[in-house]
Amino acid sequence: MRGKVSMQQIADAIGISKNAVSLALSGKPGVSEPLRDRIFETANRLGYRARTDKEGRRTRNLLVLIPKYIRHDQGFYREIYWAIDRRAKETGSTAVLCEITERMEEALLLPEEWHLAVYEGLLLVGVFREAYVRHLLDLGAPLVIVDHDYDTLKLDAVVTANTTEAFRIVSYLIGLGHREIGFIGAIGMTRSFMERWLGYCQAMSKAGLAIPEAYCLTGEAPLATLHSQPSEVQAWLDGLSGYPTAWFCANDRIAVNLIEMLTAMGVQIPGSLSVAAFDDIEEAARTKPPLTTVHVQREQLGYEAVDFLIRKIDYGGNPTKLSIYGAFIERASCAPPSEER
């Protein structure tokens, strides 16, 4: 844990009086807005930590960064953020949500909020460019990333046990009697997709089954096209000479769109083909048929992330990754393979 940074050190770094620093950090008038912003920026850069509120209680501001593309997500990430917000309040902290645009990532720009208050730690939710995360680490503030991590960066992370849970759900398909199981997911786009692919491969290998490459779509196209341009995947389906008895999709959104396309083509699910996936978003239960999937413990991810960050603020310690198991949700999209095949 770093030594305490004093107001005098902040004042010396800027070349101003300690009184000016005290006025700015306490929210009192007497300093200009540009100087106030500079004081907060310097305090964060040096690692200054707010001590107590007026009643003598420890207070914390936690900066929560999310990529702009998930800002209006109404399912998966929304639940994680609200869990973070609730847990922060329970611990006497304040979680401040900040949207990070692509331009900010490219230019390594910090959010405006960083210059307006003292923050004791950072929570990163979702996938950011590696260079941007490295830049944030260089700030020296305690940092925990949620739902992602990086092979090349040693940092604190709270993630889902993706490989274990993918292994479990593919093993379930194998237990139903499926021997030809395909995989759909852009494994190069996110760490979680790669881990789910590895779980799929491990389950197939343990059962002595070959990976049916013709039925696996693992390039960059699936995530983007299945969400926005399913016609491209439709063309891929049309080009297949046959289908597997089951598909495991890297997330529910892919699976829901796949079910809709196959159903429109006259493929009966699960009569002719089973589909399973990962995440358990709201649409998974509403699709026809309802989707067999892995429920990601989004609330627990958020709660654990806040507790983890507070421990890092108070005690420091070596970087650690915390993996949280999911829950298997069996619904009507899966059944034993048809005897006609």
Protein Blocks (a to p, Z undefined) as FASTA:
>chain_A
ZZdddfklmmmmnopafklmmmmmnopahiafklmmmmmmmmmmnopacfbdfkopacdd
ddddddfklmmocklmmmmmmmmmmmmmmnopacddddddfklmmnopacfklmmcccfb
dcdedjddfklmmmmmmnopacddehiacfkbccddddddfklmmmmmmmmmmmnopabd
cddddfklpmklmmmmmmmmmmmmmnopacdfklpcfbfklmmmmmmmmmlmmmmmmmpg
bdcfbdcdfbfklmmmmmmmmmmnopacfkloccddehjaaklmmpccddddddddfklm
mmmmmmmmmmmmmngpadddddddddddddfkbccddfkZZ
